[in-house]
Amino acid sequence: MWDASKCNLCGDCLVKCLYVDYDKDKAVAEIKALTEGKKAEILSRCVTCCACREYCPTGADPYDLILRAQEKFHAFPIGEKDAAGMDLASMIPNEIVPGDPDKPVLSLCALERQIPEGALEGQLFQGMTVVKGGEFFCLIGYVHIGKEAPVARGAQKFIDRMAGLGKDIIFLHDDCYAMVHAKVRDYGIPVPFKYMHLFEYLRNYLRDHQSRVTPLGIKVAYQRPCASRYTPGKDIFLDEIFNLIGVERPTRKYERETALCCTAPIIRVFPELAQEVQAKNVDDAIACGAQAMVTLCPICDRILRRPTAARGLKKIYITDLCRMALGEKALAG
């Protein structure tokens, strides 16, 4: 949540932004305008990637400031039909697939159709209860259409729904983990259940079953979801996963804090910019010697299928990468 008392007007939040070209004076002027309740240019140029939240050295959370102003002024240039798509996610039919009583729940949010076919098969999630559908939609996606109010309104209901499952929960969707690990703190909502990010679960599983792992010996680039800006501390688990399965992550320009958005939020809003960003991202992955682009977010995975295929770069979902190391799936050629 925006905390004006922490802002020292350093301008880093917008100077570091990869989608505008602001110097310090311009950046500071933009933030000052927003703090005074005025419109600012950044409201209509923001791609909703949340990166400024992570760029801020003092933890003031400038993205929350921008998001609330976008909603106030209806400044994010998205069409009504596209904006309504987020509401449709909450109406996806719910399903609970019962599993073993001693195993945790795997939450798929409302994204089952976006997950690559077969990505959840095999030993990794065997025996888990699986939940999916609109009642398990974490709502963070609303920030990508310039709205914060729906997240706030539905936060308690979401937490209550997950708590009602009565089990530990593994969150496959980065947005859901961001909701329970960071966003609900803005609203003072406690989380009365144990939970874990998919990365931590995969790290634990691979570490506990190391004898089944055959090192893959490949280089990959990783597509970091925008929601990871809320929870960057858990990214260390991915490095451990890569180490456990013999995958190298060569240094590249657009990764970790400087990661590019997959462009899902802006494909229709800023189509030319989206194509430019996708090209930069894929070209950067190829330039560093990566043989594949690894994805975590199902939406990132879907969006990047075409641009990676067009450049001959393999795209592999993170669970499939682990299944390759476990001998359950052929290594992508």
C-alpha positions as CSV (number, residue, x, y, z in Angstrom):
1,M,0.0,0.0,0.0
2,W,1.2,3.5,-0.8
3,D,3.1,5.1,2.1
4,A,3.9,8.7,1.4
5,S,6.0,9.0,4.5
6,K,8.5,6.6,2.9
7,C,8.8,8.4,-0.4
8,N,11.9,10.6,-0.6
9,L,11.2,11.6,-4.2
10,C,14.3,9.9,-5.6
11,G,12.4,9.2,-8.8
12,D,13.8,5.6,-9.2
13,C,10.4,4.1,-9.6
14,L,9.8,5.8,-12.9
15,V,13.4,6.4,-14.1
16,K,13.9,2.6,-14.0
17,C,10.6,1.9,-15.8
18,L,11.3,0.0,-19.0
19,Y,8.2,1.4,-20.8
20,V,8.7,5.2,-20.5
21,D,11.8,7.4,-20.9
22,Y,11.7,9.7,-17.8
23,D,14.6,11.5,-16.3
24,K,14.6,12.2,-12.6
25,D,12.9,15.6,-12.8
26,K,10.1,14.2,-14.9
27,A,9.7,11.2,-12.6
28,V,9.6,13.3,-9.5
29,A,7.1,15.7,-11.1
30,E,4.8,12.8,-12.0
31,I,4.9,11.4,-8.4
32,K,4.3,14.8,-6.9
33,A,1.2,15.3,-9.1
34,L,-0.2,12.0,-8.0
35,T,0.4,12.6,-4.3
36,E,-1.5,15.9,-4.8
37,G,-4.5,14.0,-6.2
38,K,-3.9,15.3,-9.8
39,K,-3.7,13.4,-13.1
40,A,-0.3,12.6,-14.4
41,E,0.9,11.3,-17.8
42,I,2.1,8.0,-16.3
43,L,-1.5,7.0,-15.6
44,S,-2.2,6.5,-19.3
45,R,1.3,5.1,-20.2
46,C,1.6,2.6,-17.3
47,V,1.6,-1.0,-18.6
48,T,0.5,-2.3,-15.1
49,C,3.6,-4.5,-14.7
50,C,4.0,-3.5,-11.0
51,A,7.8,-3.1,-11.5
52,C,8.0,0.3,-9.8
53,R,6.9,-1.4,-6.6
54,E,10.1,-3.4,-6.6
55,Y,12.3,-0.5,-7.9
56,C,11.3,1.7,-5.0
57,P,14.3,1.6,-2.6
58,T,12.2,2.7,0.5
59,G,9.2,0.4,0.1
60,A,6.8,3.3,-0.5
61,D,4.9,1.2,-3.1
62,P,4.4,3.8,-5.9
63,Y,2.6,1.2,-8.0
64,D,-0.3,1.3,-5.5
65,L,-0.3,5.1,-5.8
66,I,-0.5,4.8,-9.6
67,L,-3.1,2.1,-9.6
68,R,-5.5,3.9,-7.3
69,A,-5.1,7.1,-9.5
70,Q,-5.8,5.0,-12.6
71,E,-9.0,3.8,-11.1
72,K,-10.0,7.2,-9.8
73,F,-9.5,8.9,-13.2
74,H,-10.4,5.9,-15.4
75,A,-7.0,6.4,-17.0
76,F,-6.0,3.0,-18.1
77,P,-7.0,2.9,-21.8
78,I,-8.8,-0.5,-21.9
79,G,-12.0,-1.2,-23.7
80,E,-15.1,-2.1,-21.7
81,K,-15.3,-5.6,-23.4
82,D,-11.7,-6.4,-22.4
83,A,-12.2,-5.0,-18.9
84,A,-15.3,-7.2,-18.5
85,G,-13.1,-10.3,-19.1
86,M,-11.8,-10.1,-15.6
87,D,-15.3,-10.3,-14.2
88,L,-15.9,-13.4,-16.3
89,A,-13.1,-15.2,-14.5
90,S,-15.0,-15.0,-11.3
91,M,-17.9,-16.9,-13.0
92,I,-15.9,-19.9,-14.1
93,P,-17.6,-23.0,-12.6
94,N,-15.9,-24.3,-9.4
95,E,-14.6,-27.8,-9.0
96,I,-12.9,-29.6,-6.1
97,V,-11.2,-32.8,-7.0
98,P,-10.6,-34.7,-3.8
99,G,-7.2,-36.2,-3.0
100,D,-5.5,-38.0,-0.2
101,P,-6.4,-36.6,3.2
102,D,-2.7,-36.2,4.2
103,K,-1.7,-34.3,1.1
104,P,-2.0,-30.5,0.5
105,V,-4.3,-28.7,-1.9
106,L,-3.1,-27.6,-5.3
107,S,-4.9,-24.4,-6.3
108,L,-5.2,-23.6,-10.0
109,C,-7.1,-20.4,-9.5
110,A,-9.3,-19.8,-12.6
111,L,-6.6,-20.7,-15.1
112,E,-7.0,-24.4,-15.8
113,R,-7.6,-23.8,-19.5
114,Q,-4.4,-21.8,-19.8
115,I,-2.1,-24.4,-18.3
116,P,-0.3,-26.5,-21.0
117,E,-1.8,-29.9,-21.6
118,G,-0.3,-32.6,-19.3
119,A,1.8,-30.1,-17.3
120,L,0.2,-31.4,-14.0
121,E,0.4,-35.1,-14.8
122,G,2.9,-37.5,-13.2
123,Q,4.3,-37.9,-9.8
124,L,4.7,-34.3,-8.8
125,F,1.1,-33.7,-7.7
126,Q,-0.2,-37.2,-7.4
127,G,-2.8,-37.6,-4.7
128,M,-3.3,-33.9,-4.1
129,T,-6.7,-32.3,-3.8
130,V,-7.1,-29.9,-6.7
131,V,-9.3,-26.8,-6.6
132,K,-10.2,-24.5,-9.5
133,G,-12.8,-22.1,-10.7
134,G,-14.2,-18.6,-10.0
135,E,-14.4,-18.9,-6.2
136,F,-10.7,-19.6,-6.2
137,F,-9.9,-16.6,-8.4
138,C,-7.5,-14.5,-6.4
139,L,-8.5,-11.1,-8.0
140,I,-4.9,-9.7,-8.4
141,G,-5.5,-9.7,-12.1
142,Y,-7.7,-6.6,-11.7
143,V,-4.5,-4.5,-11.3
144,H,-3.8,-5.2,-15.0
145,I,-6.9,-3.3,-16.0
146,G,-6.2,-0.3,-13.7
147,K,-8.5,-1.3,-10.8
148,E,-7.8,-1.9,-7.2
149,A,-11.2,-1.8,-5.6
150,P,-12.3,-5.3,-6.8
151,V,-9.2,-6.7,-5.2
152,A,-10.0,-5.0,-1.9
153,R,-13.7,-6.0,-2.0
154,G,-13.0,-9.7,-2.6
155,A,-9.9,-10.2,-0.5
156,Q,-11.6,-11.4,2.7
157,K,-13.9,-13.7,0.7
158,F,-11.0,-15.2,-1.1
159,I,-9.1,-15.9,2.1
160,D,-12.2,-17.4,3.8
161,R,-12.8,-19.7,0.8
162,M,-9.2,-21.0,0.9
163,A,-9.2,-21.3,4.7
164,G,-12.5,-23.3,4.4
165,L,-10.6,-26.1,2.6
166,G,-9.0,-27.0,5.9
167,K,-5.6,-27.9,4.3
168,D,-2.2,-26.6,3.5
169,I,-2.3,-25.0,0.1
170,I,0.2,-24.9,-2.8
171,F,-0.4,-21.9,-5.1
172,L,0.4,-22.6,-8.8
173,H,-0.6,-19.1,-9.8
174,D,1.9,-16.4,-8.9
175,D,-1.0,-13.9,-8.5
176,C,-2.6,-16.1,-5.8
177,Y,0.6,-16.2,-3.8
178,A,1.0,-12.5,-4.1
179,M,-2.5,-12.1,-2.7
180,V,-1.9,-14.2,0.4
181,H,1.7,-13.3,1.0
182,A,1.6,-9.6,0.3
183,K,-1.6,-7.9,-0.8
184,V,-3.9,-8.9,2.0
185,R,-1.6,-7.2,4.4
186,D,-2.7,-3.9,2.8
187,Y,-6.2,-4.7,4.1
188,G,-5.2,-6.0,7.5
189,I,-6.5,-9.5,6.7
190,P,-4.8,-12.4,8.5
191,V,-4.2,-15.6,6.6
192,P,-5.3,-18.5,8.9
193,F,-3.8,-21.4,6.8
194,K,-0.4,-22.6,5.8
195,Y,0.5,-22.0,2.2
196,M,3.5,-22.4,-0.2
197,H,4.5,-21.1,-3.6
198,L,4.8,-23.7,-6.4
199,F,8.5,-23.0,-6.6
200,E,9.1,-23.9,-3.0
201,Y,7.1,-27.1,-3.4
202,L,9.0,-28.1,-6.5
203,R,12.3,-27.3,-4.8
204,N,11.3,-29.5,-1.9
205,Y,10.1,-32.4,-4.1
206,L,13.2,-32.4,-6.3
207,R,15.5,-32.2,-3.3
208,D,13.6,-35.1,-1.6
209,H,13.7,-37.2,-4.8
210,Q,17.1,-36.3,-6.1
211,S,17.9,-40.0,-6.9
212,R,15.2,-39.8,-9.6
213,V,16.6,-36.7,-11.3
214,T,18.7,-36.8,-14.4
215,P,20.4,-33.4,-15.0
216,L,19.1,-31.8,-18.2
217,G,22.3,-29.9,-19.1
218,I,20.5,-27.1,-20.9
219,K,20.5,-23.3,-20.8
220,V,17.2,-21.5,-20.3
221,A,15.8,-18.0,-19.9
222,Y,13.0,-17.4,-17.4
223,Q,9.9,-15.3,-17.9
224,R,9.2,-13.7,-14.5
225,P,5.5,-12.9,-14.0
226,C,4.5,-9.3,-13.0
227,A,3.0,-10.6,-9.8
228,S,6.5,-11.6,-8.7
229,R,7.1,-7.9,-8.0
230,Y,5.0,-8.4,-4.9
231,T,7.0,-11.4,-3.7
232,P,10.6,-11.2,-5.1
233,G,12.0,-13.1,-2.1
234,K,10.7,-16.4,-3.3
235,D,12.6,-16.3,-6.5
236,I,15.6,-18.0,-4.8
237,F,13.6,-21.2,-5.0
238,L,13.8,-21.1,-8.8
239,D,17.6,-20.9,-8.7
240,E,17.6,-23.9,-6.4
241,I,15.3,-25.8,-8.8
242,F,17.5,-25.1,-11.8
243,N,20.6,-26.3,-9.8
244,L,18.8,-29.5,-8.7
245,I,17.9,-30.4,-12.3
246,G,21.1,-29.3,-14.0
247,V,19.8,-26.2,-15.8
248,E,21.8,-23.1,-16.4
249,R,20.3,-19.7,-16.3
250,P,22.7,-17.4,-18.2
251,T,22.8,-13.8,-17.3
252,R,20.7,-11.6,-19.6
253,K,19.5,-8.1,-19.8
254,Y,15.8,-8.6,-19.1
255,E,15.6,-10.8,-16.0
256,R,15.0,-10.6,-12.3
257,E,14.4,-7.0,-11.3
258,T,14.7,-5.9,-15.0
259,A,12.3,-8.5,-16.3
260,L,9.9,-7.6,-19.1
261,C,6.2,-8.1,-18.9
262,C,4.9,-10.9,-21.1
263,T,2.6,-8.1,-22.5
264,A,-0.7,-9.8,-21.8
265,P,-2.2,-6.7,-20.2
266,I,-1.3,-4.4,-23.1
267,I,-1.7,-6.5,-26.3
268,R,-4.9,-4.7,-27.2
269,V,-4.2,-1.5,-25.3
270,F,-0.7,-0.8,-26.7
271,P,-0.3,-3.3,-29.6
272,E,2.8,-1.9,-31.2
273,L,4.5,-1.6,-27.8
274,A,3.5,-5.2,-27.0
275,Q,5.1,-6.5,-30.2
276,E,8.3,-4.5,-29.5
277,V,8.5,-5.8,-25.9
278,Q,8.0,-9.4,-27.0
279,A,10.7,-9.1,-29.6
280,K,13.2,-7.6,-27.1
281,N,12.4,-10.3,-24.6
282,V,12.8,-13.2,-27.0
283,D,15.8,-11.7,-28.8
284,D,17.5,-11.2,-25.4
285,A,16.8,-14.9,-24.4
286,I,18.4,-16.1,-27.7
287,A,21.3,-13.7,-27.3
288,C,22.3,-15.2,-23.9
289,G,22.4,-18.7,-25.4
290,A,19.1,-20.0,-23.9
291,Q,17.7,-23.0,-25.6
292,A,14.3,-22.5,-24.1
293,M,12.1,-19.9,-22.4
294,V,10.7,-21.2,-19.1
295,T,7.3,-19.9,-17.9
296,L,5.5,-20.0,-14.6
297,C,2.3,-17.9,-15.1
298,P,-0.2,-19.8,-17.4
299,I,-1.0,-16.5,-19.0
300,C,2.6,-15.7,-19.8
301,D,2.9,-19.2,-21.2
302,R,0.0,-18.7,-23.5
303,I,1.1,-15.2,-24.7
304,L,4.6,-16.2,-25.4
305,R,3.9,-19.4,-27.4
306,R,3.7,-17.6,-30.7
307,P,6.7,-15.2,-30.5
308,T,9.0,-17.9,-29.1
309,A,7.9,-20.4,-31.8
310,A,8.4,-17.7,-34.5
311,R,12.1,-17.4,-33.5
312,G,12.7,-21.1,-33.0
313,L,13.0,-20.8,-29.2
314,K,11.5,-23.6,-27.2
315,K,8.9,-22.6,-24.5
316,I,8.7,-24.9,-21.5
317,Y,6.3,-24.7,-18.6
318,I,8.1,-25.0,-15.2
319,T,6.4,-28.2,-14.2
320,D,7.2,-29.8,-17.5
321,L,10.8,-28.9,-17.1
322,C,10.8,-30.7,-13.8
323,R,9.0,-33.7,-15.3
324,M,11.8,-33.9,-18.0
325,A,14.4,-34.1,-15.3
326,L,12.3,-36.8,-13.5
327,G,12.2,-38.8,-16.7
328,E,8.4,-38.4,-17.2
329,K,8.6,-36.3,-20.3
330,A,11.0,-36.1,-23.2
331,L,13.5,-33.2,-23.2
332,A,12.4,-30.6,-25.7
333,G,14.6,-30.9,-28.8
